[in-house]
Amino acid sequence: MSAWLVRRAASLALTLLAASLVVFVMIQVMPGDPARYMMGLNADPQALAALRAQFGLNAPLPLRYLHWLWGMLHGDFGISYTYRVPVSTLLAERLAVSAPLALYALALSLLIAFPIALFAAARAGTRSDALVMGAAQVGMAIPNFWLAMLLVLLFSVTLRWFSAGGFPGWQAGVLPALKALTLPALALAVPQAAILARIMRTALIETLHQDYIRTARAKGLSQRQVIRRHALRNAMIPVLTILGMQLSFLLAGSIIIENVFFLPGLGRLVFQAILQRDLVVVQSVVMVLVLAVVLVAFAVDAAYHLADPRLRGQGAQA
């Protein structure tokens, strides 16, 4: 297991290095001059040159990349062109919104999907199964931004149970903050729950046809006991894969939802940074999201080994 961890850590480090190079090159080839954007089209050439020198925009690209990479290794992402504050400060402030939102949405997705999948798998082939899976198919087809607007119309405009947008900050208290994140998290969770429910139902049905499941039934266990004690854990491998993909999506793909609800998260930050040509913020946010995706993939691999003991033996032999 320790050898597997070392190999995975080395692979993740190389992945991050390659991703940093790709991100830097892609951002730098974007058209436009950040200095000219900040000072306007009629700016004095000497003032433009001074601003470029201040932000290191005149340095050769390889030197700028190495400087950015070395700074990231020490937690220094540079200074925002627009906000004139350290990018690490902006990232910390926005992660305090985006990370809880992603985890909240994932928790809601699990709470919705697990009962649906268990109900459908236990009644596979029946009318109830077809009805539930049909509803899940509809949930998969609903765009989350459209669902977000419907939730605002129902719970904010009509019922007035939640605010239509904004975030009070964690200093206002945990409950007010979670209340502000509930509608965005629900809008993100419903389509993901539909996907997770269908995947989990299929995995459970395949597991329920295995020989050891028939043996468990022959021992007198009920269908609920068979699913809970034997089938559920063995059906978790594809479910863990989907969970990892969903968490990565929820972290990196909530730009539209954060803009719909005016949440000060990473998605809204990178959207504004793109409009303002704040390249150092854009590439830093993208790298943070890449790091999050890589770490989630690592956690999913580790969860595989915990869920299936056979994989631990294969990892030791590899």
N, C-alpha and C positions, 0 to 999 in steps of 0.2 A: 504493500500500500504506500509506503514512504517513497519507494522508487517511482511509482506511478505519479505521486504528487510532484516530485522533482521534475519529471518529464513534462507534466502538464503546466507547471509554472514556467519552464523554459519556453514551451510552445506559446503560452500566453504573452510572455515578454516579447517574443519575436513578432507575434501578431500585432501588438500595440506599436512596436517600432515601425512596422510596415504601414500600419494605418496612419500613424502620425505623418509619415512622408507623403502618403497619398492625399491626406487632408490638406497639408500645407501647400502642395503643388496645386490642387484643385482650387483652393481659396485664392492663391496668388495670381492665377490666370484669369480670374474674374475681371471683367472690364470695369474701368472707373478708378479714380484717384481719391483715396480717403481724405487727403489733405485739401484737395480742391472742393470736395463735398462739404467739409467743415467750414471752409472760409469763403465759399461762394465762387461763382464763375468769374467775377471781376476782381478777385483778390490780387494783391501786389505780388509779383514773382518772388521778390526777396522774402516776403512773409511766408509764401508757400515753401520756399527752400528751407527756411528756418524751422517751419513746422515739420517738414519731412525729416530733417536732421534730428529734431527733438524726439520723434517717435522711431527713429532708426529705419525709415523707409528708403533711404539712399544706400544702405548697405547691400552688398551682394546677397542674392537669394540663399546660397549655401550657408553663409554666415548667419543670416537671419534665422534660418531653420535650426541650426545648431544652438543659437542663443535661446530660441523658443523652447527647444527640446531640453536643454540644460535647466532652464528656468522651471519647466514643468516637473522635472525630477526633484526640484526643491520646493515645489508648491507655489512657484511664482509664474503666473500666466501672463504677466505683462500689465500694462495700463490701458484701460479702455480709451479709445479715441474720442468717444462721445461723452461718457460720464466723467472722465478724468479721475477715475478711482481704480484701485487694483481689480483686475478681472476676478481674482480669487474671492474677493469680497462679494462681487455680484453673483458669482456661482454659488457661494454659500447661502446667500439670501434667497436665491431662486430655488435651490435644491430643497430648502426647508418647506417649499410649497409642492414642487413636482414629485419628490420622493414619497411623501405621505399620500399624495393624490394617487400615485401609481399603486402603492401598497393597499390603500383603501379600496380602489377599484378591483384589484386582484382578490381581496378578501370577499367583496360582494360577489364577484364572479364565481368564486368557489362555493359560497353559500347558496347561490342560485343553481349552479350546475350540478353539484353532487346529488341533492335530492331528486332532481329531474332524471339524471342518468341512472340512479339506483332504481327509481320507479319504473323507468322504461325498460331497463334490462330485465327486471323481475317479471315483466309482462310482455316480453318480446313476441312480436307477431300478432298481438291483440289490437283491438280498436283503440284502447288507451295509449298504447305505444305509438301508434300511427298519429294520434292526435297530438301527443306531446312532442314528437319529433317534427311534426308539421309546424308547430308553434316555434320550435327551435330554428327551423329553416327560415321562418319569417324574421326571427331575431337576428340571424346571420346577415340577412339582406338589408336590414335597416342601417343607413348611415348614422354614425354616432352624432354628427353635428345636427342632423334633422331630429333625432331623438332628443338631443339637448334642447332644441327650441320647443319641442312639444312638452318637455318636462318644465321648462320655464313658464309656458302658457298655463299649464295645469297647476303646478305647485307654487308658483310665484305670483302670477297675474290673477288667477282665479281663486285659489285657496289661500294664498298669502302665507303659506307655511314656511317658505324659504325665501331668501333674497335672490334677486335675479342675477347677481354677479358681485364681484369684489371679494376681498379676503381681509378679515379684520386683523390678522396676525396672531401668532401663538401667544403673544403677550396679553391678548384679550381673554385668554382661557382656552382650554382644550375643547370644551363642548361648543362654543361659538365657532371656533376654527373648523372643527369637524362638520358642523352644520353647514358652513359655507362650502365645504368640499363635497357634500353629499350628492347634490344634483350632478356636478361634473363627474364624480366617481360612478354614479349610476349610469350616466350616458356612456361612459367608457366600458362599464362592466357588462351591460346587457348583450351586445354583440359577441364579446369574448365568452360569456357564459354559454351562449348558444353553441359556439364552436366546441367549447370544452365538454358540454353535455353530450354532443353527438360522438365525439372521439371516445369519451369514457364509456358510453353505452356500447359502442362497437367492441372496445377492448374487453368489457365485462362479458358480453355475449360470447366472444371467442374463448375466454377463459372458462366460462361455464360449461363448455363442451369438452373440456379436458378430462382425462381418465381419473385424476385424483379428485375431481369434483364429483364424479359419479360414485366414487368410493365414499366420499363424505356423505352423500345423500343416502347411500346404502347403510351407513351407520345410524341413520335416523335423524340427521340434522335437518332443520327446516330450511326453506329457501333463504330466509333472512340470515340465518346463522352461516349458511354456506357462503353467501356473498360477503358478509362481514368478516368472517374468520379466514377464509381461504381465497376467494376470488378477488377481493378488492386490492390486496397488496400485490398480487401477481399481475394485475391489470394496470399498475401504476407507471410502468416504464413509458408507454406512449403518452400518458397523461402528464408526466413530469416534463417530457419534451415540449408539449403544448404550453404548459405553465411557464417554462423558461422563455419561450418565444413570446408569450403574452406579456410577461413582465418587461421584456425588452421593448416591445411595442408600446406599452403603456408609459414607459419612461421617455422614449424617443418620439412617439407619434401623437402626443397630446397637444400639438401646436394649435390645431383648430379649436379644440375644446377650451383651451386656456384663453384663446381670443374671444370665444363666444361668451365666456363667463368673466372676462377681464381679470384673470388670475395672474399674479406676478410670478410666474414660474419660468422654467428654462425654455419652454416652447415660445412663450411670448417674448422672452429676452432675445432669442435667436432670430425671431421674426423681425423685431425692431432693429436688431443689429444689421441684418441683411439690408433693410431699407436705408439705414444710415451709413452703410459701407464701413461699419466697425469690424474690420476683418479679424482683429485679434480676439474679439469676443466670439465671433462666429466659429473660428477654428478651435478655440478653447472649449466652447460648449459641445461641439461635435466630438472632440476628443474625450470629454467627460462621458458623453453618451456611449462612445465606443468602449471606454473602460467599463461602463456599467453592463453593456451587452456581453463583453468578454467575461466579466466576473459572474454574471448570471449563467453563462454557458459552463463555466467551471463548477459552479454550485450544482447545476443539473447533473453534470458528470459524477460529482461526488454523491449526489442523491441516488443515482443509478446503482452505485456500489452498495449503498445502504439498503436499498429496496430489494436488490437481487444478490444474494450471497455468491452466486455463481460467477458474477462479474469480478468480485474481489479475487477469486482464484485465478481468473484470466489475467487480471492486472498484475498479479504477483509473478506469473509465468512469462509475461511479455518483456 
